[in-house]
Amino acid sequence: MPAKSQAQQKAAGAALSAKRGETKKSELKGASKSMEKSMSEKELQEFAETDRKTLPKKKKAE
């Protein structure tokens, strides 16, 4: 499942980095902190790999 906004893609990248041990989990904030806890590494990778150029900056309210 691809990310729906640039903010979501960026948060997934930060969470993925922490899950892999590349950054400290204590440095995560907000969405990336909850994403790291609730999503698998594979799910985070799918979100983080989304091409950022095609995404809006923020997800529109539904």
N, C-alpha and C positions, 0 to 999 in steps of 0.2 A: 504494500500500500504506500503510495507516494505521499510526501508531505503536502499540505494544502496551503502553506504560506512560508515565506522566507524565515519568519520568526520560529515556526515549528521545525523547520529544517535545521536551523542553527541550534536550537535546543536539543534536538536529537543528536547532533554531532557532539555536543558537549557531554551529553549523557553517555554516548557510546565511548568516548574517550575515557570517562571515569570507569565505566564497566570493564574496559580493557586494562585498567590500571595505569594509563598514560597520564592522567591527572588525578588529583585527590578528590574523593567524593565530598569532602567537607567544603570544597570550593564551589559546588553546584548550588544554584539558587532557582527558585520558582519552578517553572515547568520542567526544566532539565532534571531537577532533583526528583520529582515524582516520576518522570519518564524512566529514569535509571532504575528505580525500584520496581516499577510495574511492567516493564517491557523486556523482552529477551534481546540478546545481542543481535540476532538476525533481524528482528523487527526494527530495532534502532538503526541498523545499517541500511535497511530499505528506505526509511525516512531520510536519513542523512545523505543518501546518494542522489536524491531528487535534484534535478538541475534547477538551481536557484533563479536563473534568468527568466524562467517561464512562470514563476510564482509571484503572487501579489505580496506586498510587504507584510500585511496583516490579513488574517482570515476574516471575511465578511460575516456579520451576524446572520444566523439562519432563522 
